[in-house]
Each structure stands twice: as structure tokens, then as C-alpha cells.
Amino acid sequence: MHTKNFYWQDGYGAFSVSETRVESIISYISNQHRNHDIKNFQDEYRELLKENNVEYDERYVWD
């Protein structure tokens, strides 16, 4: 695992996961590097917010 450019962001988010989706979430996390080759984190995060009807202001989402 390459962690040279790893850092914690200033903000944070918290999400819960339905027990019925735990296995699919584990699989997603295990393959996250491949998923981000297809779609970058920011686009994926925007989709997650929209799918769950979370209002946000783009100015405050990224640091």
C-alpha cells in the first residue's frame, strides 16, 4: 500500500450502513483503489450525497 501522499482532511463525515449491506461495503472497500480508477473520490462522494438527499455546499465539502 502506497501511503506517501496520505493525509487526514480537516473536516469529517459520518455515515451508517444497513446490516444487510455490510458484505457489499466490505467488498467495495477492499477494491476501492480499482473503483477510483473508474470514478474519482470527489465525483463518487457527490453521487453518494445526492443519492441520499444530503444538501451540501460545494464550497465547504473539499479542503
CHARMM-style PDB file with segment names, atoms N, HN, CA, C and O in Angstrom:
ATOM      1  N   MET     1       0.845  -1.186   0.000  1.00  0.00      PROA
ATOM      2  CA  MET     1       0.000   0.000   0.000  1.00  0.00      PROA
ATOM      3  C   MET     1       0.884   1.241   0.000  1.00  0.00      PROA
ATOM      4  O   MET     1       1.817   1.354   0.795  1.00  0.00      PROA
ATOM      5  N   HSD     2       0.585   2.151  -0.884  1.00  0.00      PROA
ATOM      6  HN  HSD     2      -0.173   2.060  -1.530  1.00  0.00      PROA
ATOM      7  CA  HSD     2       1.380   3.372  -1.031  1.00  0.00      PROA
ATOM      8  C   HSD     2       0.744   4.481  -0.197  1.00  0.00      PROA
ATOM      9  O   HSD     2      -0.382   4.890  -0.479  1.00  0.00      PROA
ATOM     10  N   THR     3       1.439   4.972   0.818  1.00  0.00      PROA
ATOM     11  HN  THR     3       2.353   4.640   1.047  1.00  0.00      PROA
ATOM     12  CA  THR     3       0.869   5.993   1.709  1.00  0.00      PROA
ATOM     13  C   THR     3       1.664   7.294   1.707  1.00  0.00      PROA
ATOM     14  O   THR     3       1.467   8.134   2.584  1.00  0.00      PROA
ATOM     15  N   LYS     4       2.547   7.472   0.751  1.00  0.00      PROA
ATOM     16  HN  LYS     4       2.707   6.789   0.038  1.00  0.00      PROA
ATOM     17  CA  LYS     4       3.403   8.660   0.711  1.00  0.00      PROA
ATOM     18  C   LYS     4       2.588   9.953   0.746  1.00  0.00      PROA
ATOM     19  O   LYS     4       2.962  10.891   1.450  1.00  0.00      PROA
ATOM     20  N   ASN     5       1.486  10.020   0.003  1.00  0.00      PROA
ATOM     21  HN  ASN     5       1.183   9.258  -0.569  1.00  0.00      PROA
ATOM     22  CA  ASN     5       0.699  11.244  -0.074  1.00  0.00      PROA
ATOM     23  C   ASN     5      -0.562  11.191   0.786  1.00  0.00      PROA
ATOM     24  O   ASN     5      -1.488  11.976   0.581  1.00  0.00      PROA
ATOM     25  N   PHE     6      -0.598  10.284   1.731  1.00  0.00      PROA
ATOM     26  HN  PHE     6       0.154   9.646   1.897  1.00  0.00      PROA
ATOM     27  CA  PHE     6      -1.775  10.153   2.593  1.00  0.00      PROA
ATOM     28  C   PHE     6      -1.791  11.262   3.638  1.00  0.00      PROA
ATOM     29  O   PHE     6      -0.756  11.609   4.208  1.00  0.00      PROA
ATOM     30  N   TYR     7      -2.981  11.814   3.882  1.00  0.00      PROA
ATOM     31  HN  TYR     7      -3.821  11.533   3.419  1.00  0.00      PROA
ATOM     32  CA  TYR     7      -3.140  12.778   4.963  1.00  0.00      PROA
ATOM     33  C   TYR     7      -4.610  12.823   5.356  1.00  0.00      PROA
ATOM     34  O   TYR     7      -5.486  12.483   4.561  1.00  0.00      PROA
ATOM     35  N   TRP     8      -4.870  13.242   6.581  1.00  0.00      PROA
ATOM     36  HN  TRP     8      -4.158  13.518   7.227  1.00  0.00      PROA
ATOM     37  CA  TRP     8      -6.242  13.401   7.047  1.00  0.00      PROA
ATOM     38  C   TRP     8      -6.719  14.787   6.649  1.00  0.00      PROA
ATOM     39  O   TRP     8      -5.966  15.757   6.726  1.00  0.00      PROA
ATOM     40  N   GLN     9      -7.962  14.875   6.226  1.00  0.00      PROA
ATOM     41  HN  GLN     9      -8.574  14.087   6.164  1.00  0.00      PROA
ATOM     42  CA  GLN     9      -8.532  16.171   5.874  1.00  0.00      PROA
ATOM     43  C   GLN     9      -8.949  16.917   7.142  1.00  0.00      PROA
ATOM     44  O   GLN     9      -8.999  16.330   8.222  1.00  0.00      PROA
ATOM     45  N   ASP    10      -9.245  18.198   7.009  1.00  0.00      PROA
ATOM     46  HN  ASP    10      -9.204  18.675   6.131  1.00  0.00      PROA
ATOM     47  CA  ASP    10      -9.651  18.995   8.163  1.00  0.00      PROA
ATOM     48  C   ASP    10     -11.065  18.652   8.627  1.00  0.00      PROA
ATOM     49  O   ASP    10     -11.321  18.607   9.830  1.00  0.00      PROA
ATOM     50  N   GLY    11     -11.979  18.411   7.702  1.00  0.00      PROA
ATOM     51  HN  GLY    11     -11.771  18.448   6.725  1.00  0.00      PROA
ATOM     52  CA  GLY    11     -13.361  18.117   8.057  1.00  0.00      PROA
ATOM     53  C   GLY    11     -13.585  16.628   8.248  1.00  0.00      PROA
ATOM     54  O   GLY    11     -12.646  15.833   8.248  1.00  0.00      PROA
ATOM     55  N   TYR    12     -14.837  16.275   8.408  1.00  0.00      PROA
ATOM     56  HN  TYR    12     -15.600  16.922   8.408  1.00  0.00      PROA
ATOM     57  CA  TYR    12     -15.152  14.865   8.590  1.00  0.00      PROA
ATOM     58  C   TYR    12     -16.587  14.599   8.154  1.00  0.00      PROA
ATOM     59  O   TYR    12     -17.369  15.531   7.962  1.00  0.00      PROA
ATOM     60  N   GLY    13     -16.918  13.362   8.003  1.00  0.00      PROA
ATOM     61  HN  GLY    13     -16.284  12.605   8.159  1.00  0.00      PROA
ATOM     62  CA  GLY    13     -18.281  12.935   7.690  1.00  0.00      PROA
ATOM     63  C   GLY    13     -18.535  11.627   8.403  1.00  0.00      PROA
ATOM     64  O   GLY    13     -17.601  10.889   8.716  1.00  0.00      PROA
ATOM     65  N   ALA    14     -19.776  11.344   8.655  1.00  0.00      PROA
ATOM     66  HN  ALA    14     -20.535  11.943   8.400  1.00  0.00      PROA
ATOM     67  CA  ALA    14     -20.141  10.084   9.315  1.00  0.00      PROA
ATOM     68  C   ALA    14     -21.337   9.482   8.588  1.00  0.00      PROA
ATOM     69  O   ALA    14     -22.300  10.180   8.267  1.00  0.00      PROA
ATOM     70  N   PHE    15     -21.266   8.193   8.334  1.00  0.00      PROA
ATOM     71  HN  PHE    15     -20.484   7.626   8.594  1.00  0.00      PROA
ATOM     72  CA  PHE    15     -22.329   7.504   7.623  1.00  0.00      PROA
ATOM     73  C   PHE    15     -22.601   6.183   8.330  1.00  0.00      PROA
ATOM     74  O   PHE    15     -21.700   5.573   8.906  1.00  0.00      PROA
ATOM     75  N   SER    16     -23.821   5.763   8.277  1.00  0.00      PROA
ATOM     76  HN  SER    16     -24.553   6.258   7.809  1.00  0.00      PROA
ATOM     77  CA  SER    16     -24.151   4.448   8.812  1.00  0.00      PROA
ATOM     78  C   SER    16     -24.445   3.505   7.649  1.00  0.00      PROA
ATOM     79  O   SER    16     -24.745   3.942   6.538  1.00  0.00      PROA
ATOM     80  N   VAL    17     -24.354   2.218   7.923  1.00  0.00      PROA
ATOM     81  HN  VAL    17     -24.111   1.864   8.826  1.00  0.00      PROA
ATOM     82  CA  VAL    17     -24.567   1.204   6.895  1.00  0.00      PROA
ATOM     83  C   VAL    17     -25.573   0.197   7.423  1.00  0.00      PROA
ATOM     84  O   VAL    17     -25.469  -0.274   8.556  1.00  0.00      PROA
ATOM     85  N   SER    18     -26.533  -0.119   6.595  1.00  0.00      PROA
ATOM     86  HN  SER    18     -26.617   0.264   5.675  1.00  0.00      PROA
ATOM     87  CA  SER    18     -27.506  -1.145   6.951  1.00  0.00      PROA
ATOM     88  C   SER    18     -26.795  -2.480   7.105  1.00  0.00      PROA
ATOM     89  O   SER    18     -25.886  -2.796   6.337  1.00  0.00      PROA
ATOM     90  N   GLU    19     -27.205  -3.264   8.095  1.00  0.00      PROA
ATOM     91  HN  GLU    19     -27.943  -3.008   8.719  1.00  0.00      PROA
ATOM     92  CA  GLU    19     -26.589  -4.567   8.328  1.00  0.00      PROA
ATOM     93  C   GLU    19     -26.674  -5.461   7.091  1.00  0.00      PROA
ATOM     94  O   GLU    19     -25.792  -6.290   6.864  1.00  0.00      PROA
ATOM     95  N   THR    20     -27.715  -5.299   6.303  1.00  0.00      PROA
ATOM     96  HN  THR    20     -28.431  -4.626   6.487  1.00  0.00      PROA
ATOM     97  CA  THR    20     -27.877  -6.122   5.104  1.00  0.00      PROA
ATOM     98  C   THR    20     -26.861  -5.770   4.011  1.00  0.00      PROA
ATOM     99  O   THR    20     -26.683  -6.535   3.064  1.00  0.00      PROA
ATOM    100  N   ARG    21     -26.202  -4.626   4.137  1.00  0.00      PROA
ATOM    101  HN  ARG    21     -26.347  -4.004   4.906  1.00  0.00      PROA
ATOM    102  CA  ARG    21     -25.234  -4.201   3.110  1.00  0.00      PROA
ATOM    103  C   ARG    21     -23.784  -4.319   3.551  1.00  0.00      PROA
ATOM    104  O   ARG    21     -22.882  -3.933   2.807  1.00  0.00      PROA
ATOM    105  N   VAL    22     -23.544  -4.844   4.746  1.00  0.00      PROA
ATOM    106  HN  VAL    22     -24.277  -5.157   5.350  1.00  0.00      PROA
ATOM    107  CA  VAL    22     -22.184  -4.896   5.279  1.00  0.00      PROA
ATOM    108  C   VAL    22     -21.237  -5.635   4.334  1.00  0.00      PROA
ATOM    109  O   VAL    22     -20.141  -5.141   4.067  1.00  0.00      PROA
ATOM    110  N   GLU    23     -21.622  -6.789   3.827  1.00  0.00      PROA
ATOM    111  HN  GLU    23     -22.512  -7.191   4.044  1.00  0.00      PROA
ATOM    112  CA  GLU    23     -20.733  -7.553   2.947  1.00  0.00      PROA
ATOM    113  C   GLU    23     -20.389  -6.779   1.679  1.00  0.00      PROA
ATOM    114  O   GLU    23     -19.242  -6.798   1.235  1.00  0.00      PROA
ATOM    115  N   SER    24     -21.371  -6.102   1.094  1.00  0.00      PROA
ATOM    116  HN  SER    24     -22.304  -6.087   1.455  1.00  0.00      PROA
ATOM    117  CA  SER    24     -21.080  -5.334  -0.124  1.00  0.00      PROA
ATOM    118  C   SER    24     -20.173  -4.142   0.177  1.00  0.00      PROA
ATOM    119  O   SER    24     -19.355  -3.763  -0.661  1.00  0.00      PROA
ATOM    120  N   ILE    25     -20.307  -3.553   1.351  1.00  0.00      PROA
ATOM    121  HN  ILE    25     -20.971  -3.861   2.032  1.00  0.00      PROA
ATOM    122  CA  ILE    25     -19.434  -2.434   1.743  1.00  0.00      PROA
ATOM    123  C   ILE    25     -18.007  -2.932   1.956  1.00  0.00      PROA
ATOM    124  O   ILE    25     -17.051  -2.281   1.534  1.00  0.00      PROA
ATOM    125  N   ILE    26     -17.863  -4.081   2.606  1.00  0.00      PROA
ATOM    126  HN  ILE    26     -18.639  -4.610   2.948  1.00  0.00      PROA
ATOM    127  CA  ILE    26     -16.528  -4.662   2.807  1.00  0.00      PROA
ATOM    128  C   ILE    26     -15.875  -4.925   1.460  1.00  0.00      PROA
ATOM    129  O   ILE    26     -14.698  -4.617   1.267  1.00  0.00      PROA
ATOM    130  N   SER    27     -16.627  -5.487   0.534  1.00  0.00      PROA
ATOM    131  HN  SER    27     -17.582  -5.737   0.690  1.00  0.00      PROA
ATOM    132  CA  SER    27     -16.107  -5.759  -0.811  1.00  0.00      PROA
ATOM    133  C   SER    27     -15.705  -4.462  -1.504  1.00  0.00      PROA
ATOM    134  O   SER    27     -14.649  -4.399  -2.134  1.00  0.00      PROA
ATOM    135  N   TYR    28     -16.533  -3.432  -1.392  1.00  0.00      PROA
ATOM    136  HN  TYR    28     -17.390  -3.483  -0.880  1.00  0.00      PROA
ATOM    137  CA  TYR    28     -16.221  -2.150  -2.013  1.00  0.00      PROA
ATOM    138  C   TYR    28     -14.907  -1.586  -1.454  1.00  0.00      PROA
ATOM    139  O   TYR    28     -14.035  -1.163  -2.213  1.00  0.00      PROA
ATOM    140  N   ILE    29     -14.778  -1.584  -0.139  1.00  0.00      PROA
ATOM    141  HN  ILE    29     -15.486  -1.927   0.478  1.00  0.00      PROA
ATOM    142  CA  ILE    29     -13.571  -1.033   0.490  1.00  0.00      PROA
ATOM    143  C   ILE    29     -12.342  -1.824   0.073  1.00  0.00      PROA
ATOM    144  O   ILE    29     -11.282  -1.245  -0.166  1.00  0.00      PROA
ATOM    145  N   SER    30     -12.475  -3.135  -0.016  1.00  0.00      PROA
ATOM    146  HN  SER    30     -13.337  -3.604   0.178  1.00  0.00      PROA
ATOM    147  CA  SER    30     -11.354  -3.979  -0.427  1.00  0.00      PROA
ATOM    148  C   SER    30     -10.891  -3.657  -1.841  1.00  0.00      PROA
ATOM    149  O   SER    30      -9.717  -3.835  -2.165  1.00  0.00      PROA
ATOM    150  N   ASN    31     -11.801  -3.185  -2.683  1.00  0.00      PROA
ATOM    151  HN  ASN    31     -12.754  -3.039  -2.420  1.00  0.00      PROA
ATOM    152  CA  ASN    31     -11.481  -2.887  -4.084  1.00  0.00      PROA
ATOM    153  C   ASN    31     -11.516  -1.395  -4.382  1.00  0.00      PROA
ATOM    154  O   ASN    31     -11.627  -0.996  -5.542  1.00  0.00      PROA
ATOM    155  N   GLN    32     -11.425  -0.581  -3.361  1.00  0.00      PROA
ATOM    156  HN  GLN    32     -11.335  -0.905  -2.419  1.00  0.00      PROA
ATOM    157  CA  GLN    32     -11.582   0.860  -3.527  1.00  0.00      PROA
ATOM    158  C   GLN    32     -10.585   1.445  -4.520  1.00  0.00      PROA
ATOM    159  O   GLN    32     -10.942   2.333  -5.295  1.00  0.00      PROA
ATOM    160  N   HSD    33      -9.364   0.975  -4.515  1.00  0.00      PROA
ATOM    161  HN  HSD    33      -9.074   0.254  -3.886  1.00  0.00      PROA
ATOM    162  CA  HSD    33      -8.358   1.508  -5.448  1.00  0.00      PROA
ATOM    163  C   HSD    33      -8.790   1.294  -6.894  1.00  0.00      PROA
ATOM    164  O   HSD    33      -8.551   2.158  -7.737  1.00  0.00      PROA
ATOM    165  N   ARG    34      -9.416   0.164  -7.199  1.00  0.00      PROA
ATOM    166  HN  ARG    34      -9.610  -0.538  -6.514  1.00  0.00      PROA
ATOM    167  CA  ARG    34      -9.908  -0.092  -8.557  1.00  0.00      PROA
ATOM    168  C   ARG    34     -11.113   0.788  -8.868  1.00  0.00      PROA
ATOM    169  O   ARG    34     -11.242   1.303  -9.979  1.00  0.00      PROA
ATOM    170  N   ASN    35     -11.984   0.957  -7.896  1.00  0.00      PROA
ATOM    171  HN  ASN    35     -11.878   0.539  -6.994  1.00  0.00      PROA
ATOM    172  CA  ASN    35     -13.169   1.791  -8.107  1.00  0.00      PROA
ATOM    173  C   ASN    35     -12.773   3.224  -8.440  1.00  0.00      PROA
ATOM    174  O   ASN    35     -13.405   3.870  -9.275  1.00  0.00      PROA
ATOM    175  N   HSD    36     -11.721   3.722  -7.782  1.00  0.00      PROA
ATOM    176  HN  HSD    36     -11.207   3.197  -7.103  1.00  0.00      PROA
ATOM    177  CA  HSD    36     -11.303   5.104  -8.019  1.00  0.00      PROA
ATOM    178  C   HSD    36     -10.524   5.257  -9.314  1.00  0.00      PROA
ATOM    179  O   HSD    36     -10.261   6.381  -9.742  1.00  0.00      PROA
ATOM    180  N   ASP    37     -10.152   4.159  -9.943  1.00  0.00      PROA
ATOM    181  HN  ASP    37     -10.366   3.246  -9.595  1.00  0.00      PROA
ATOM    182  CA  ASP    37      -9.585   4.249 -11.292  1.00  0.00      PROA
ATOM    183  C   ASP    37     -10.683   4.593 -12.295  1.00  0.00      PROA
ATOM    184  O   ASP    37     -10.415   5.173 -13.347  1.00  0.00      PROA
ATOM    185  N   ILE    38     -11.918   4.231 -11.958  1.00  0.00      PROA
ATOM    186  HN  ILE    38     -12.135   3.760 -11.102  1.00  0.00      PROA
ATOM    187  CA  ILE    38     -13.068   4.468 -12.834  1.00  0.00      PROA
ATOM    188  C   ILE    38     -13.700   5.832 -12.543  1.00  0.00      PROA
ATOM    189  O   ILE    38     -14.040   6.575 -13.465  1.00  0.00      PROA
ATOM    190  N   LYS    39     -13.851   6.150 -11.272  1.00  0.00      PROA
ATOM    191  HN  LYS    39     -13.575   5.547 -10.524  1.00  0.00      PROA
ATOM    192  CA  LYS    39     -14.503   7.395 -10.852  1.00  0.00      PROA
ATOM    193  C   LYS    39     -13.716   7.952  -9.670  1.00  0.00      PROA
ATOM    194  O   LYS    39     -13.440   7.234  -8.709  1.00  0.00      PROA
ATOM    195  N   ASN    40     -13.356   9.227  -9.740  1.00  0.00      PROA
ATOM    196  HN  ASN    40     -13.580   9.811 -10.521  1.00  0.00      PROA
ATOM    197  CA  ASN    40     -12.568   9.779  -8.639  1.00  0.00      PROA
ATOM    198  C   ASN    40     -13.423   9.950  -7.383  1.00  0.00      PROA
ATOM    199  O   ASN    40     -14.653   9.943  -7.438  1.00  0.00      PROA
ATOM    200  N   PHE    41     -12.743  10.101  -6.268  1.00  0.00      PROA
ATOM    201  HN  PHE    41     -11.744  10.106  -6.223  1.00  0.00      PROA
ATOM    202  CA  PHE    41     -13.415  10.176  -4.976  1.00  0.00      PROA
ATOM    203  C   PHE    41     -14.436  11.313  -4.925  1.00  0.00      PROA
ATOM    204  O   PHE    41     -15.548  11.127  -4.430  1.00  0.00      PROA
ATOM    205  N   GLN    42     -14.066  12.475  -5.431  1.00  0.00      PROA
ATOM    206  HN  GLN    42     -13.163  12.626  -5.833  1.00  0.00      PROA
ATOM    207  CA  GLN    42     -14.967  13.618  -5.349  1.00  0.00      PROA
ATOM    208  C   GLN    42     -16.268  13.367  -6.107  1.00  0.00      PROA
ATOM    209  O   GLN    42     -17.342  13.682  -5.595  1.00  0.00      PROA
ATOM    210  N   ASP    43     -16.198  12.810  -7.310  1.00  0.00      PROA
ATOM    211  HN  ASP    43     -15.326  12.554  -7.727  1.00  0.00      PROA
ATOM    212  CA  ASP    43     -17.416  12.500  -8.061  1.00  0.00      PROA
ATOM    213  C   ASP    43     -18.249  11.441  -7.345  1.00  0.00      PROA
ATOM    214  O   ASP    43     -19.475  11.530  -7.287  1.00  0.00      PROA
ATOM    215  N   GLU    44     -17.566  10.444  -6.806  1.00  0.00      PROA
ATOM    216  HN  GLU    44     -16.570  10.371  -6.853  1.00  0.00      PROA
ATOM    217  CA  GLU    44     -18.274   9.386  -6.090  1.00  0.00      PROA
ATOM    218  C   GLU    44     -18.962   9.931  -4.839  1.00  0.00      PROA
ATOM    219  O   GLU    44     -20.089   9.544  -4.529  1.00  0.00      PROA
ATOM    220  N   TYR    45     -18.291  10.822  -4.130  1.00  0.00      PROA
ATOM    221  HN  TYR    45     -17.376  11.137  -4.382  1.00  0.00      PROA
ATOM    222  CA  TYR    45     -18.849  11.408  -2.909  1.00  0.00      PROA
ATOM    223  C   TYR    45     -20.070  12.280  -3.232  1.00  0.00      PROA
ATOM    224  O   TYR    45     -21.073  12.244  -2.520  1.00  0.00      PROA
ATOM    225  N   ARG    46     -19.970  13.059  -4.308  1.00  0.00      PROA
ATOM    226  HN  ARG    46     -19.155  13.088  -4.886  1.00  0.00      PROA
ATOM    227  CA  ARG    46     -21.116  13.872  -4.731  1.00  0.00      PROA
ATOM    228  C   ARG    46     -22.328  12.981  -5.025  1.00  0.00      PROA
ATOM    229  O   ARG    46     -23.451  13.295  -4.631  1.00  0.00      PROA
ATOM    230  N   GLU    47     -22.087  11.875  -5.718  1.00  0.00      PROA
ATOM    231  HN  GLU    47     -21.175  11.619  -6.038  1.00  0.00      PROA
ATOM    232  CA  GLU    47     -23.180  10.939  -6.027  1.00  0.00      PROA
ATOM    233  C   GLU    47     -23.796  10.374  -4.756  1.00  0.00      PROA
ATOM    234  O   GLU    47     -25.017  10.266  -4.648  1.00  0.00      PROA
ATOM    235  N   LEU    48     -22.956  10.016  -3.798  1.00  0.00      PROA
ATOM    236  HN  LEU    48     -21.964  10.103  -3.886  1.00  0.00      PROA
ATOM    237  CA  LEU    48     -23.441   9.487  -2.519  1.00  0.00      PROA
ATOM    238  C   LEU    48     -24.332  10.505  -1.809  1.00  0.00      PROA
ATOM    239  O   LEU    48     -25.392  10.159  -1.288  1.00  0.00      PROA
ATOM    240  N   LEU    49     -23.895  11.750  -1.797  1.00  0.00      PROA
ATOM    241  HN  LEU    49     -23.034  12.031  -2.220  1.00  0.00      PROA
ATOM    242  CA  LEU    49     -24.696  12.796  -1.159  1.00  0.00      PROA
ATOM    243  C   LEU    49     -26.036  12.978  -1.870  1.00  0.00      PROA
ATOM    244  O   LEU    49     -27.078  13.077  -1.223  1.00  0.00      PROA
ATOM    245  N   LYS    50     -26.005  13.020  -3.193  1.00  0.00      PROA
ATOM    246  HN  LYS    50     -25.158  12.940  -3.718  1.00  0.00      PROA
ATOM    247  CA  LYS    50     -27.244  13.198  -3.963  1.00  0.00      PROA
ATOM    248  C   LYS    50     -28.192  12.015  -3.806  1.00  0.00      PROA
ATOM    249  O   LYS    50     -29.396  12.201  -3.631  1.00  0.00      PROA
ATOM    250  N   GLU    51     -27.649  10.793  -3.867  1.00  0.00      PROA
ATOM    251  HN  GLU    51     -26.671  10.642  -4.009  1.00  0.00      PROA
ATOM    252  CA  GLU    51     -28.483   9.593  -3.724  1.00  0.00      PROA
ATOM    253  C   GLU    51     -29.203   9.555  -2.383  1.00  0.00      PROA
ATOM    254  O   GLU    51     -30.290   8.987  -2.271  1.00  0.00      PROA
ATOM    255  N   ASN    52     -28.596  10.162  -1.366  1.00  0.00      PROA
ATOM    256  HN  ASN    52     -27.713  10.624  -1.457  1.00  0.00      PROA
ATOM    257  CA  ASN    52     -29.164  10.143  -0.020  1.00  0.00      PROA
ATOM    258  C   ASN    52     -29.791  11.475   0.376  1.00  0.00      PROA
ATOM    259  O   ASN    52     -30.049  11.733   1.552  1.00  0.00      PROA
ATOM    260  N   ASN    53     -30.033  12.320  -0.640  1.00  0.00      PROA
ATOM    261  HN  ASN    53     -29.824  12.110  -1.595  1.00  0.00      PROA
ATOM    262  CA  ASN    53     -30.704  13.610  -0.434  1.00  0.00      PROA
ATOM    263  C   ASN    53     -30.049  14.466   0.648  1.00  0.00      PROA
ATOM    264  O   ASN    53     -30.727  15.104   1.453  1.00  0.00      PROA
ATOM    265  N   VAL    54     -28.715  14.466   0.647  1.00  0.00      PROA
ATOM    266  HN  VAL    54     -28.164  13.948  -0.007  1.00  0.00      PROA
ATOM    267  CA  VAL    54     -27.965  15.285   1.601  1.00  0.00      PROA
ATOM    268  C   VAL    54     -27.648  16.612   0.926  1.00  0.00      PROA
ATOM    269  O   VAL    54     -26.974  16.647  -0.104  1.00  0.00      PROA
ATOM    270  N   GLU    55     -28.131  17.691   1.503  1.00  0.00      PROA
ATOM    271  HN  GLU    55     -28.679  17.662   2.340  1.00  0.00      PROA
ATOM    272  CA  GLU    55     -27.827  19.011   0.965  1.00  0.00      PROA
ATOM    273  C   GLU    55     -26.400  19.383   1.342  1.00  0.00      PROA
ATOM    274  O   GLU    55     -25.954  19.112   2.457  1.00  0.00      PROA
ATOM    275  N   TYR    56     -25.694  19.998   0.419  1.00  0.00      PROA
ATOM    276  HN  TYR    56     -26.056  20.218  -0.487  1.00  0.00      PROA
ATOM    277  CA  TYR    56     -24.328  20.412   0.693  1.00  0.00      PROA
ATOM    278  C   TYR    56     -23.979  21.620  -0.151  1.00  0.00      PROA
ATOM    279  O   TYR    56     -24.603  21.883  -1.179  1.00  0.00      PROA
ATOM    280  N   ASP    57     -22.979  22.342   0.295  1.00  0.00      PROA
ATOM    281  HN  ASP    57     -22.472  22.128   1.130  1.00  0.00      PROA
ATOM    282  CA  ASP    57     -22.464  23.480  -0.448  1.00  0.00      PROA
ATOM    283  C   ASP    57     -21.059  23.107  -0.899  1.00  0.00      PROA
ATOM    284  O   ASP    57     -20.175  22.888  -0.071  1.00  0.00      PROA
ATOM    285  N   GLU    58     -20.855  23.037  -2.184  1.00  0.00      PROA
ATOM    286  HN  GLU    58     -21.573  23.215  -2.857  1.00  0.00      PROA
ATOM    287  CA  GLU    58     -19.580  22.620  -2.760  1.00  0.00      PROA
ATOM    288  C   GLU    58     -18.395  23.388  -2.186  1.00  0.00      PROA
ATOM    289  O   GLU    58     -17.288  22.855  -2.114  1.00  0.00      PROA
ATOM    290  N   ARG    59     -18.616  24.624  -1.781  1.00  0.00      PROA
ATOM    291  HN  ARG    59     -19.515  25.057  -1.839  1.00  0.00      PROA
ATOM    292  CA  ARG    59     -17.527  25.443  -1.232  1.00  0.00      PROA
ATOM    293  C   ARG    59     -16.969  24.864   0.062  1.00  0.00      PROA
ATOM    294  O   ARG    59     -15.815  25.116   0.408  1.00  0.00      PROA
ATOM    295  N   TYR    60     -17.791  24.081   0.788  1.00  0.00      PROA
ATOM    296  HN  TYR    60     -18.729  23.877   0.507  1.00  0.00      PROA
ATOM    297  CA  TYR    60     -17.368  23.610   2.106  1.00  0.00      PROA
ATOM    298  C   TYR    60     -17.113  22.107   2.152  1.00  0.00      PROA
ATOM    299  O   TYR    60     -16.806  21.567   3.214  1.00  0.00      PROA
ATOM    300  N   VAL    61     -17.235  21.433   1.026  1.00  0.00      PROA
ATOM    301  HN  VAL    61     -17.485  21.872   0.163  1.00  0.00      PROA
ATOM    302  CA  VAL    61     -17.066  19.987   1.018  1.00  0.00      PROA
ATOM    303  C   VAL    61     -15.590  19.590   0.945  1.00  0.00      PROA
ATOM    304  O   VAL    61     -15.183  18.616   1.577  1.00  0.00      PROA
ATOM    305  N   TRP    62     -14.796  20.325   0.191  1.00  0.00      PROA
ATOM    306  HN  TRP    62     -15.127  21.117  -0.323  1.00  0.00      PROA
ATOM    307  CA  TRP    62     -13.393  19.955  -0.028  1.00  0.00      PROA
ATOM    308  C   TRP    62     -12.478  20.961   0.630  1.00  0.00      PROA
ATOM    309  O   TRP    62     -12.769  22.156   0.674  1.00  0.00      PROA
ATOM    310  N   ASP    63     -11.364  20.461   1.144  1.00  0.00      PROA
ATOM    311  HN  ASP    63     -11.128  19.490   1.108  1.00  0.00      PROA
ATOM    312  CA  ASP    63     -10.375  21.396   1.710  1.00  0.00      PROA
ATOM    313  C   ASP    63      -9.119  21.379   0.913  1.00  0.00      PROA
ATOM    314  OT1 ASP    63      -8.174  22.099   1.235  1.00  0.00      PROA
TER     315      ASP     63
END
